[in-house]
Amino acid sequence: MVNTSPQNPTPTNSPSYIPPLESGDRLTRPEFERRYNAMPNLKKAELIEGVVHVTSPLRFEPHAEPHGNLMGWLWSYKVATPGVRLGDNPTVRLDLDNEPQPDAILLINAACGGLSYLGNDGYVEGSPELVAEVAASSATKDLYDKKRAYRRNGIQEYIVWQVFESTVSWFSLQNGEYVALTPNASGIIQSQVFPGLWLDVSALVTDNMQQVLAVLQKGLNSVEHQNFVQQLSNTVC
């Protein structure tokens, strides 16, 4: 467990005292950021629908390893798609009640017409095109409160990998609602926002990353991906 308490804590009756973040606190986003910034050793905390969630230390197999595999898949797409950017655990300022720290975001550069941008202090502002979460113990939050906040803020695609259930839920925003994308006859889900971003779901959940990358490469070789790359290259980015 990470110790986030200072060696010489400020007395609680001092005007400069800043309370620590605690899971379950109901805070405004400015107060959430104030407390978060006062805890430099805290690795991850989120504000979801006005409620604070402080993440526990993460185990290797239920989270860290799947997270690494997810990032490898997204990174391979990003490298082949100029104008697309990838973030690992970035703080995202969605609205006044939501400041999540997703496991991964894939976005189109603002200069290329993307829906999000970097604020003056370097945080992501607005709605990235795609958000992905590895859900073990956080499955309830990821599939309910976060999902509702992401939908309301117009995040176009949301991926939740439920590790213990060996399932991947991939939602696409259509007419204001999230619709679950289903695998085709070959077991592959294809992104509706990022052409060529193809996922062999069975291969991912069984740790067959060679197959995951082979299927992705087919997507990268598709006409749809080539047209997308050309479309991005025609913008000012």
C-alpha positions as CSV (number, residue, x, y, z in Angstrom):
1,M,0.0,0.0,0.0
2,V,1.3,3.4,-0.9
3,N,1.6,5.8,2.0
4,T,0.3,9.2,1.0
5,S,0.5,10.8,4.4
6,P,3.2,13.5,4.8
7,Q,5.8,13.0,7.5
8,N,4.8,16.3,9.1
9,P,1.1,16.7,8.5
10,T,-0.6,20.1,8.7
11,P,-2.9,20.3,11.8
12,T,-6.5,19.9,10.8
13,N,-7.4,23.2,12.4
14,S,-4.9,25.1,10.3
15,P,-6.3,27.4,7.6
16,S,-3.9,25.7,5.1
17,Y,-5.1,22.2,5.9
18,I,-6.2,20.3,2.8
19,P,-8.3,17.1,3.6
20,P,-7.1,13.9,1.9
21,L,-9.1,12.3,-0.9
22,E,-11.3,9.5,0.4
23,S,-13.4,7.1,-1.7
24,G,-17.0,8.1,-1.4
25,D,-16.3,11.8,-0.9
26,R,-18.8,14.0,-2.9
27,L,-16.8,16.9,-4.3
28,T,-16.8,19.6,-7.0
29,R,-14.2,19.1,-9.7
30,P,-12.1,22.1,-8.5
31,E,-12.0,20.7,-4.9
32,F,-11.2,17.3,-6.2
33,E,-8.2,18.7,-8.1
34,R,-7.1,20.7,-5.1
35,R,-7.0,17.7,-2.8
36,Y,-5.5,15.4,-5.5
37,N,-2.7,17.9,-6.1
38,A,-1.9,18.0,-2.4
39,M,-1.3,14.2,-2.4
40,P,1.7,13.8,-4.8
41,N,2.2,10.1,-3.9
42,L,-1.4,9.2,-4.8
43,K,-1.2,7.2,-8.1
44,K,-4.8,7.2,-9.2
45,A,-8.1,8.8,-8.1
46,E,-11.2,9.6,-10.1
47,L,-14.2,11.8,-9.8
48,I,-17.2,10.0,-11.3
49,E,-20.6,11.6,-11.2
50,G,-19.4,13.8,-8.3
51,V,-18.1,10.9,-6.2
52,V,-14.4,10.2,-5.5
53,H,-13.0,6.8,-6.2
54,V,-9.4,6.2,-4.9
55,T,-7.9,3.1,-6.6
56,S,-6.3,0.3,-4.6
57,P,-2.9,-1.1,-5.5
58,L,-3.2,-3.1,-8.7
59,R,-2.3,-6.8,-9.1
60,F,-0.4,-8.1,-12.0
61,E,-2.6,-10.7,-13.6
62,P,-6.1,-9.2,-13.1
63,H,-5.0,-5.7,-14.3
64,A,-1.4,-4.9,-15.1
65,E,-0.8,-7.6,-17.7
66,P,-4.2,-7.1,-19.5
67,H,-3.6,-3.4,-19.4
68,G,-0.2,-3.9,-21.1
69,N,-1.7,-6.1,-23.8
70,L,-4.5,-3.5,-24.4
71,M,-2.0,-0.7,-24.7
72,G,0.2,-2.8,-27.1
73,W,-2.8,-3.3,-29.4
74,L,-3.8,0.4,-29.3
75,W,-0.2,1.5,-29.7
76,S,0.2,-0.6,-32.8
77,Y,-2.8,1.2,-34.3
78,K,-1.6,4.6,-33.3
79,V,1.9,4.1,-34.9
80,A,0.2,3.2,-38.2
81,T,-2.2,6.1,-38.1
82,P,-0.7,9.6,-38.2
83,G,-3.0,12.1,-36.5
84,V,-4.1,9.7,-33.9
85,R,-2.8,9.9,-30.3
86,L,-2.8,7.4,-27.5
87,G,-2.8,8.1,-23.7
88,D,-2.1,5.7,-20.8
89,N,-4.0,6.6,-17.6
90,P,-4.5,10.3,-18.4
91,T,-6.7,12.6,-16.4
92,V,-9.6,13.7,-18.5
93,R,-11.7,16.7,-17.6
94,L,-15.1,15.7,-18.9
95,D,-17.5,18.0,-17.1
96,L,-18.0,19.6,-13.7
97,D,-18.9,16.2,-12.0
98,N,-16.5,13.9,-13.9
99,E,-12.7,13.8,-14.0
100,P,-11.9,10.1,-14.8
101,Q,-8.4,8.6,-15.3
102,P,-9.1,5.9,-17.9
103,D,-6.7,3.0,-18.5
104,A,-6.4,4.2,-22.1
105,I,-7.7,6.8,-24.5
106,L,-7.4,6.9,-28.2
107,L,-8.1,10.3,-29.8
108,I,-7.9,12.2,-33.0
109,N,-5.5,15.1,-32.7
110,A,-7.5,18.4,-32.2
111,A,-5.7,19.9,-35.2
112,C,-7.1,17.0,-37.3
113,G,-10.7,17.6,-36.1
114,G,-10.7,15.7,-32.8
115,L,-13.2,16.3,-30.1
116,S,-10.7,16.8,-27.2
117,Y,-7.7,19.0,-26.7
118,L,-4.9,19.7,-24.2
119,G,-5.5,22.5,-21.7
120,N,-2.9,25.0,-20.7
121,D,-1.8,22.8,-17.8
122,G,-1.5,19.7,-20.0
123,Y,-4.7,17.8,-19.0
124,V,-7.1,16.4,-21.6
125,E,-10.2,18.6,-21.9
126,G,-13.4,17.4,-23.6
127,S,-14.2,13.9,-24.9
128,P,-11.7,11.6,-26.5
129,E,-13.1,9.5,-29.3
130,L,-12.4,6.2,-27.6
131,V,-11.9,5.2,-24.0
132,A,-10.9,1.7,-22.7
133,E,-10.9,0.3,-19.3
134,V,-9.6,-3.0,-17.8
135,A,-12.3,-4.0,-15.3
136,A,-11.6,-6.4,-12.5
137,S,-12.9,-5.2,-9.2
138,S,-14.1,-1.9,-10.8
139,A,-16.5,-3.6,-13.2
140,T,-19.6,-2.2,-11.5
141,K,-18.4,1.4,-11.7
142,D,-17.0,1.0,-15.2
143,L,-20.2,-0.5,-16.6
144,Y,-22.7,1.9,-14.8
145,D,-21.5,5.3,-13.5
146,K,-18.6,5.7,-15.8
147,K,-20.6,4.4,-18.8
148,R,-23.3,6.9,-18.1
149,A,-20.9,9.8,-17.8
150,Y,-19.0,8.8,-20.9
151,R,-22.3,8.5,-22.9
152,R,-23.5,11.8,-21.7
153,N,-20.3,13.5,-22.7
154,G,-20.3,12.1,-26.2
155,I,-17.4,9.7,-26.0
156,Q,-18.0,7.8,-29.2
157,E,-16.6,4.4,-28.3
158,Y,-16.1,2.7,-24.9
159,I,-14.3,-0.6,-24.4
160,V,-14.6,-2.5,-21.1
161,W,-12.5,-5.6,-20.7
162,Q,-14.0,-7.7,-17.9
163,V,-11.0,-9.8,-17.0
164,F,-12.6,-12.2,-14.5
165,E,-15.5,-12.9,-16.9
166,S,-13.2,-13.1,-20.0
167,T,-15.4,-10.8,-21.9
168,V,-14.9,-7.5,-23.8
169,S,-17.8,-5.1,-24.1
170,W,-17.4,-2.5,-26.9
171,F,-20.0,0.2,-27.0
172,S,-20.7,2.6,-29.9
173,L,-22.5,5.9,-29.3
174,Q,-25.5,5.9,-31.7
175,N,-28.3,8.4,-31.5
176,G,-27.4,9.3,-27.9
177,E,-27.2,5.7,-26.6
178,Y,-24.5,3.1,-26.3
179,V,-25.0,0.1,-28.5
180,A,-22.9,-3.0,-28.0
181,L,-20.8,-3.9,-31.0
182,T,-20.9,-7.6,-31.7
183,P,-18.1,-9.7,-33.3
184,N,-18.6,-10.8,-36.9
185,A,-18.5,-14.4,-38.1
186,S,-14.7,-14.5,-37.6
187,G,-15.0,-13.2,-34.0
188,I,-13.7,-9.8,-34.8
189,I,-15.1,-6.4,-33.7
190,Q,-14.3,-3.4,-35.9
191,S,-14.3,0.1,-34.6
192,Q,-16.8,2.5,-36.1
193,V,-14.7,5.6,-35.3
194,F,-11.2,4.4,-36.1
195,P,-11.2,2.4,-39.4
196,G,-8.9,-0.5,-39.3
197,L,-9.0,-0.9,-35.5
198,W,-9.9,-4.5,-35.5
199,L,-10.0,-6.8,-32.4
200,D,-10.1,-10.6,-32.2
201,V,-11.9,-10.7,-28.8
202,S,-11.2,-14.4,-28.1
203,A,-7.5,-14.0,-28.8
204,L,-7.3,-11.0,-26.5
205,V,-8.9,-12.6,-23.5
206,T,-6.8,-15.8,-23.9
207,D,-3.5,-13.8,-24.1
208,N,-2.9,-14.8,-27.7
209,M,-1.3,-11.4,-28.6
210,Q,0.3,-12.7,-31.9
211,Q,-3.2,-13.4,-33.2
212,V,-4.5,-10.0,-31.9
213,L,-1.8,-8.2,-33.8
214,A,-2.2,-10.3,-36.9
215,V,-5.9,-9.4,-37.0
216,L,-5.1,-5.8,-36.4
217,Q,-2.6,-5.8,-39.3
218,K,-5.4,-7.0,-41.6
219,G,-7.4,-4.0,-40.4
220,L,-4.4,-1.7,-41.1
221,N,-4.1,-3.1,-44.6
222,S,-7.8,-2.5,-45.3
223,V,-9.0,0.1,-47.8
224,E,-11.0,1.8,-45.0
225,H,-7.9,2.4,-43.0
226,Q,-5.9,3.7,-46.0
227,N,-8.8,6.1,-46.7
228,F,-8.8,7.2,-43.0
229,V,-5.1,7.9,-43.1
230,Q,-5.5,9.9,-46.3
231,Q,-8.4,11.8,-44.7
232,L,-6.3,12.8,-41.7
233,S,-3.4,13.8,-43.9
234,N,-5.6,16.2,-45.8
235,T,-6.3,18.2,-42.6
236,V,-4.0,20.8,-41.1
237,C,-2.4,18.3,-38.8
